[in-house]
Each structure stands twice: as C-alpha cells, then as structure tokens.
Amino acid sequence: MNNQQTSDASDFLDTLKNGIWLLGVSSWLFGITDRSIASLSDGYLSALDIVQLFTALFFFACWLFLKPVSKT
C-alpha cells in the first residue's frame, strides 16, 4: 500500500509541475502580446520598447527550456 501512495504522490507532483509550466507559458505569451500591442500603439518603436520586448522573449525562451520531464 505504501508503494501505491508513493506512486500517487509522484503522479500528483508531475501533474502539478506540468500545470504550473503551462500556466507560465500562457502568462508569458499574454505578457509578450500585451507589451507588443502597447509598444506598437503609438506608431513607432523606441529603443526602450525593443529592449523590453527582447527581454520578455528571452525569459519566455528560458521558461520553455524549464519544461518538466515526465518520469513515465
């Protein structure tokens, strides 16, 4: 019975990790989209807008590399 509890806990943690990762992906995509719309709304890109967009894209790419690996 103890082995079953360990397996259930492991499955729960894997599901939780994947859920948090997917929430992060959707949050980053929303943030990048929002920043892009805000940057382009005045008709031109300033150097600060470009830096902010590339910073957000860099952190989004880093987040993608943090995808949890399933153990099944």
Distance bins in CASP14 RR format, pairs under 12 A and 6 or more apart:
PFRMAT RR
TARGET T0000
AUTHOR 0000-0000-0000
RMODE 2
METHOD distances of the structure
MODEL  1
1 7 0 0 0 0 0 1 0 0 0 0 0
1 8 0 0 0 0 0 1 0 0 0 0 0
2 8 0 0 0 0 0 1 0 0 0 0 0
2 9 0 0 0 0 0 1 0 0 0 0 0
3 9 0 0 0 0 0 1 0 0 0 0 0
3 10 0 0 0 0 0 1 0 0 0 0 0
4 10 0 0 0 0 0 1 0 0 0 0 0
4 11 0 0 0 0 0 1 0 0 0 0 0
5 11 0 0 0 0 0 1 0 0 0 0 0
5 12 0 0 0 0 0 1 0 0 0 0 0
6 12 0 0 0 0 0 1 0 0 0 0 0
6 13 0 0 0 0 0 1 0 0 0 0 0
7 13 0 0 0 0 0 1 0 0 0 0 0
7 14 0 0 0 0 0 1 0 0 0 0 0
7 71 0 0 0 0 0 1 0 0 0 0 0
7 72 0 0 0 0 0 1 0 0 0 0 0
8 14 0 0 0 0 0 1 0 0 0 0 0
8 15 0 0 0 0 0 1 0 0 0 0 0
9 15 0 0 0 0 0 1 0 0 0 0 0
9 16 0 0 0 0 0 1 0 0 0 0 0
10 16 0 0 0 0 0 1 0 0 0 0 0
10 17 0 0 0 0 0 1 0 0 0 0 0
10 70 0 0 0 0 0 1 0 0 0 0 0
10 71 1 0 0 1 0 0 0 0 0 0 0
10 72 0 0 0 0 1 0 0 0 0 0 0
11 17 0 0 0 0 0 1 0 0 0 0 0
11 18 0 0 0 0 0 1 0 0 0 0 0
11 70 0 0 0 0 1 0 0 0 0 0 0
11 71 0 0 0 0 1 0 0 0 0 0 0
11 72 0 0 0 0 1 0 0 0 0 0 0
12 18 0 0 0 0 0 1 0 0 0 0 0
12 19 0 0 0 0 0 1 0 0 0 0 0
13 19 0 0 0 0 0 1 0 0 0 0 0
13 20 0 0 0 0 0 1 0 0 0 0 0
13 68 0 0 0 0 1 0 0 0 0 0 0
13 70 0 0 0 0 0 1 0 0 0 0 0
13 71 0 0 0 0 1 0 0 0 0 0 0
14 20 0 0 0 0 0 1 0 0 0 0 0
14 21 0 0 0 0 0 1 0 0 0 0 0
14 67 0 0 0 0 0 1 0 0 0 0 0
14 68 1 0 0 1 0 0 0 0 0 0 0
14 69 0 0 0 0 1 0 0 0 0 0 0
14 70 1 0 1 0 0 0 0 0 0 0 0
14 71 1 0 0 1 0 0 0 0 0 0 0
14 72 1 0 0 1 0 0 0 0 0 0 0
15 21 0 0 0 0 0 1 0 0 0 0 0
15 22 0 0 0 0 0 1 0 0 0 0 0
15 68 0 0 0 0 1 0 0 0 0 0 0
15 70 0 0 0 0 1 0 0 0 0 0 0
15 71 0 0 0 0 0 1 0 0 0 0 0
15 72 0 0 0 0 0 1 0 0 0 0 0
16 22 0 0 0 0 0 1 0 0 0 0 0
16 23 0 0 0 0 0 1 0 0 0 0 0
16 68 0 0 0 0 1 0 0 0 0 0 0
17 23 0 0 0 0 0 1 0 0 0 0 0
17 24 0 0 0 0 0 1 0 0 0 0 0
17 66 0 0 0 0 1 0 0 0 0 0 0
17 67 0 0 0 0 1 0 0 0 0 0 0
17 68 1 1 0 0 0 0 0 0 0 0 0
17 69 0 0 0 0 1 0 0 0 0 0 0
17 70 0 0 0 0 1 0 0 0 0 0 0
17 71 0 0 0 0 0 1 0 0 0 0 0
18 24 0 0 0 0 0 1 0 0 0 0 0
18 25 0 0 0 0 0 1 0 0 0 0 0
18 66 0 0 0 0 0 1 0 0 0 0 0
18 67 0 0 0 0 1 0 0 0 0 0 0
18 68 1 0 1 0 0 0 0 0 0 0 0
18 69 0 0 0 0 0 1 0 0 0 0 0
18 70 1 0 0 1 0 0 0 0 0 0 0
18 71 0 0 0 0 0 1 0 0 0 0 0
18 72 0 0 0 0 0 1 0 0 0 0 0
19 25 0 0 0 0 1 0 0 0 0 0 0
19 26 0 0 0 0 0 1 0 0 0 0 0
19 27 0 0 0 0 0 1 0 0 0 0 0
19 67 0 0 0 0 0 1 0 0 0 0 0
19 68 0 0 0 0 1 0 0 0 0 0 0
20 26 0 0 0 0 0 1 0 0 0 0 0
20 27 0 0 0 0 0 1 0 0 0 0 0
20 63 0 0 0 0 0 1 0 0 0 0 0
20 66 0 0 0 0 1 0 0 0 0 0 0
20 67 0 0 0 0 0 1 0 0 0 0 0
20 68 0 0 0 0 1 0 0 0 0 0 0
21 27 0 0 0 0 0 1 0 0 0 0 0
21 28 0 0 0 0 0 1 0 0 0 0 0
21 63 1 0 0 1 0 0 0 0 0 0 0
21 64 0 0 0 0 1 0 0 0 0 0 0
21 65 0 0 0 0 0 1 0 0 0 0 0
21 66 1 0 0 1 0 0 0 0 0 0 0
21 67 1 0 1 0 0 0 0 0 0 0 0
21 68 1 0 1 0 0 0 0 0 0 0 0
21 69 0 0 0 0 0 1 0 0 0 0 0
21 70 0 0 0 0 0 1 0 0 0 0 0
22 28 0 0 0 0 0 1 0 0 0 0 0
22 29 0 0 0 0 0 1 0 0 0 0 0
22 63 0 0 0 0 0 1 0 0 0 0 0
22 64 0 0 0 0 0 1 0 0 0 0 0
22 66 0 0 0 0 0 1 0 0 0 0 0
22 67 0 0 0 0 1 0 0 0 0 0 0
22 68 0 0 0 0 0 1 0 0 0 0 0
23 29 0 0 0 0 0 1 0 0 0 0 0
23 30 0 0 0 0 0 1 0 0 0 0 0
23 63 0 0 0 0 0 1 0 0 0 0 0
24 30 0 0 0 0 1 0 0 0 0 0 0
24 31 0 0 0 0 0 1 0 0 0 0 0
24 32 0 0 0 0 0 1 0 0 0 0 0
24 59 0 0 0 0 0 1 0 0 0 0 0
24 60 0 0 0 0 1 0 0 0 0 0 0
24 62 0 0 0 0 0 1 0 0 0 0 0
24 63 1 0 0 1 0 0 0 0 0 0 0
24 64 0 0 0 0 1 0 0 0 0 0 0
24 66 0 0 0 0 1 0 0 0 0 0 0
24 67 0 0 0 0 0 1 0 0 0 0 0
24 68 0 0 0 0 0 1 0 0 0 0 0
25 31 0 0 0 0 0 1 0 0 0 0 0
25 32 0 0 0 0 0 1 0 0 0 0 0
25 59 0 0 0 0 0 1 0 0 0 0 0
25 60 0 0 0 0 1 0 0 0 0 0 0
25 61 0 0 0 0 0 1 0 0 0 0 0
25 62 0 0 0 0 0 1 0 0 0 0 0
25 63 1 0 0 1 0 0 0 0 0 0 0
25 64 1 0 0 1 0 0 0 0 0 0 0
25 65 0 0 0 0 0 1 0 0 0 0 0
25 66 0 0 0 0 0 1 0 0 0 0 0
25 67 0 0 0 0 1 0 0 0 0 0 0
25 68 0 0 0 0 0 1 0 0 0 0 0
26 32 0 0 0 0 0 1 0 0 0 0 0
26 33 0 0 0 0 0 1 0 0 0 0 0
26 60 0 0 0 0 0 1 0 0 0 0 0
26 63 0 0 0 0 0 1 0 0 0 0 0
27 33 0 0 0 0 0 1 0 0 0 0 0
27 34 0 0 0 0 0 1 0 0 0 0 0
27 56 0 0 0 0 0 1 0 0 0 0 0
27 59 0 0 0 0 0 1 0 0 0 0 0
27 60 0 0 0 0 1 0 0 0 0 0 0
27 63 0 0 0 0 1 0 0 0 0 0 0
28 34 0 0 0 0 0 1 0 0 0 0 0
28 35 0 0 0 0 0 1 0 0 0 0 0
28 55 0 0 0 0 0 1 0 0 0 0 0
28 56 1 0 0 1 0 0 0 0 0 0 0
28 57 0 0 0 0 1 0 0 0 0 0 0
28 58 0 0 0 0 0 1 0 0 0 0 0
28 59 1 0 0 1 0 0 0 0 0 0 0
28 60 1 0 1 0 0 0 0 0 0 0 0
28 61 0 0 0 0 1 0 0 0 0 0 0
28 62 0 0 0 0 1 0 0 0 0 0 0
28 63 1 0 1 0 0 0 0 0 0 0 0
28 64 0 0 0 0 1 0 0 0 0 0 0
28 66 0 0 0 0 0 1 0 0 0 0 0
29 35 0 0 0 0 0 1 0 0 0 0 0
29 36 0 0 0 0 0 1 0 0 0 0 0
29 56 0 0 0 0 0 1 0 0 0 0 0
29 57 0 0 0 0 0 1 0 0 0 0 0
29 59 0 0 0 0 0 1 0 0 0 0 0
29 60 1 0 0 1 0 0 0 0 0 0 0
29 63 0 0 0 0 0 1 0 0 0 0 0
29 64 0 0 0 0 0 1 0 0 0 0 0
30 36 0 0 0 0 0 1 0 0 0 0 0
30 37 0 0 0 0 0 1 0 0 0 0 0
30 56 0 0 0 0 0 1 0 0 0 0 0
30 60 0 0 0 0 0 1 0 0 0 0 0
31 37 0 0 0 0 1 0 0 0 0 0 0
31 38 0 0 0 0 1 0 0 0 0 0 0
31 39 0 0 0 0 0 1 0 0 0 0 0
31 52 0 0 0 0 0 1 0 0 0 0 0
31 53 0 0 0 0 0 1 0 0 0 0 0
31 55 0 0 0 0 0 1 0 0 0 0 0
31 56 1 0 0 1 0 0 0 0 0 0 0
31 57 0 0 0 0 0 1 0 0 0 0 0
31 59 0 0 0 0 0 1 0 0 0 0 0
31 60 0 0 0 0 1 0 0 0 0 0 0
31 63 0 0 0 0 0 1 0 0 0 0 0
32 38 0 0 0 0 0 1 0 0 0 0 0
32 39 0 0 0 0 0 1 0 0 0 0 0
32 52 0 0 0 0 1 0 0 0 0 0 0
32 53 1 0 0 1 0 0 0 0 0 0 0
32 54 0 0 0 0 0 1 0 0 0 0 0
32 55 0 0 0 0 0 1 0 0 0 0 0
32 56 1 0 1 0 0 0 0 0 0 0 0
32 57 1 0 0 1 0 0 0 0 0 0 0
32 58 0 0 0 0 0 1 0 0 0 0 0
32 59 0 0 0 0 1 0 0 0 0 0 0
32 60 1 0 0 1 0 0 0 0 0 0 0
32 61 0 0 0 0 0 1 0 0 0 0 0
32 63 0 0 0 0 0 1 0 0 0 0 0
33 39 0 0 0 0 0 1 0 0 0 0 0
33 40 0 0 0 0 0 1 0 0 0 0 0
33 53 0 0 0 0 0 1 0 0 0 0 0
33 56 0 0 0 0 1 0 0 0 0 0 0
33 57 0 0 0 0 0 1 0 0 0 0 0
33 60 0 0 0 0 0 1 0 0 0 0 0
34 40 0 0 0 0 0 1 0 0 0 0 0
34 41 0 0 0 0 0 1 0 0 0 0 0
34 52 0 0 0 0 0 1 0 0 0 0 0
34 53 0 0 0 0 0 1 0 0 0 0 0
34 56 0 0 0 0 1 0 0 0 0 0 0
35 41 0 0 0 0 0 1 0 0 0 0 0
35 45 0 0 0 0 0 1 0 0 0 0 0
35 48 0 0 0 0 0 1 0 0 0 0 0
35 49 1 0 0 1 0 0 0 0 0 0 0
35 50 0 0 0 0 0 1 0 0 0 0 0
35 51 0 0 0 0 0 1 0 0 0 0 0
35 52 1 0 1 0 0 0 0 0 0 0 0
35 53 1 0 1 0 0 0 0 0 0 0 0
35 54 0 0 0 0 0 1 0 0 0 0 0
35 55 0 0 0 0 1 0 0 0 0 0 0
35 56 1 0 1 0 0 0 0 0 0 0 0
35 57 0 0 0 0 1 0 0 0 0 0 0
35 59 0 0 0 0 0 1 0 0 0 0 0
35 60 0 0 0 0 0 1 0 0 0 0 0
36 45 0 0 0 0 1 0 0 0 0 0 0
36 49 0 0 0 0 1 0 0 0 0 0 0
36 50 0 0 0 0 0 1 0 0 0 0 0
36 52 0 0 0 0 1 0 0 0 0 0 0
36 53 1 0 0 1 0 0 0 0 0 0 0
36 54 0 0 0 0 0 1 0 0 0 0 0
36 56 0 0 0 0 1 0 0 0 0 0 0
36 57 0 0 0 0 1 0 0 0 0 0 0
37 43 0 0 0 0 0 1 0 0 0 0 0
37 49 0 0 0 0 0 1 0 0 0 0 0
37 53 0 0 0 0 0 1 0 0 0 0 0
38 45 0 0 0 0 0 1 0 0 0 0 0
38 46 0 0 0 0 0 1 0 0 0 0 0
38 48 0 0 0 0 0 1 0 0 0 0 0
38 49 0 0 0 0 1 0 0 0 0 0 0
38 52 0 0 0 0 1 0 0 0 0 0 0
38 53 0 0 0 0 1 0 0 0 0 0 0
38 56 0 0 0 0 0 1 0 0 0 0 0
39 45 1 0 1 0 0 0 0 0 0 0 0
39 46 1 0 0 1 0 0 0 0 0 0 0
39 47 0 0 0 0 0 1 0 0 0 0 0
39 48 0 0 0 0 1 0 0 0 0 0 0
39 49 1 1 0 0 0 0 0 0 0 0 0
39 50 1 0 0 1 0 0 0 0 0 0 0
39 51 0 0 0 0 0 1 0 0 0 0 0
39 52 1 0 0 1 0 0 0 0 0 0 0
39 53 1 0 0 1 0 0 0 0 0 0 0
39 54 0 0 0 0 0 1 0 0 0 0 0
39 56 0 0 0 0 0 1 0 0 0 0 0
40 46 0 0 0 0 0 1 0 0 0 0 0
40 49 0 0 0 0 1 0 0 0 0 0 0
40 50 0 0 0 0 0 1 0 0 0 0 0
40 53 0 0 0 0 1 0 0 0 0 0 0
41 49 0 0 0 0 0 1 0 0 0 0 0
42 49 0 0 0 0 1 0 0 0 0 0 0
43 49 0 0 0 0 0 1 0 0 0 0 0
44 50 0 0 0 0 0 1 0 0 0 0 0
45 51 0 0 0 0 0 1 0 0 0 0 0
45 52 0 0 0 0 0 1 0 0 0 0 0
45 53 0 0 0 0 1 0 0 0 0 0 0
45 54 0 0 0 0 0 1 0 0 0 0 0
46 52 0 0 0 0 1 0 0 0 0 0 0
46 53 0 0 0 0 0 1 0 0 0 0 0
47 53 0 0 0 0 0 1 0 0 0 0 0
47 54 0 0 0 0 0 1 0 0 0 0 0
48 54 0 0 0 0 0 1 0 0 0 0 0
48 55 0 0 0 0 0 1 0 0 0 0 0
49 55 0 0 0 0 0 1 0 0 0 0 0
49 56 0 0 0 0 0 1 0 0 0 0 0
50 56 0 0 0 0 0 1 0 0 0 0 0
50 57 0 0 0 0 0 1 0 0 0 0 0
51 57 0 0 0 0 0 1 0 0 0 0 0
51 58 0 0 0 0 0 1 0 0 0 0 0
52 58 0 0 0 0 0 1 0 0 0 0 0
52 59 0 0 0 0 0 1 0 0 0 0 0
53 59 0 0 0 0 0 1 0 0 0 0 0
53 60 0 0 0 0 0 1 0 0 0 0 0
54 60 0 0 0 0 0 1 0 0 0 0 0
54 61 0 0 0 0 0 1 0 0 0 0 0
55 61 0 0 0 0 0 1 0 0 0 0 0
55 62 0 0 0 0 0 1 0 0 0 0 0
56 62 0 0 0 0 0 1 0 0 0 0 0
56 63 0 0 0 0 0 1 0 0 0 0 0
57 63 0 0 0 0 0 1 0 0 0 0 0
57 64 0 0 0 0 0 1 0 0 0 0 0
58 64 0 0 0 0 0 1 0 0 0 0 0
58 65 0 0 0 0 0 1 0 0 0 0 0
59 65 0 0 0 0 0 1 0 0 0 0 0
59 66 0 0 0 0 0 1 0 0 0 0 0
60 66 0 0 0 0 0 1 0 0 0 0 0
61 67 0 0 0 0 0 1 0 0 0 0 0
END
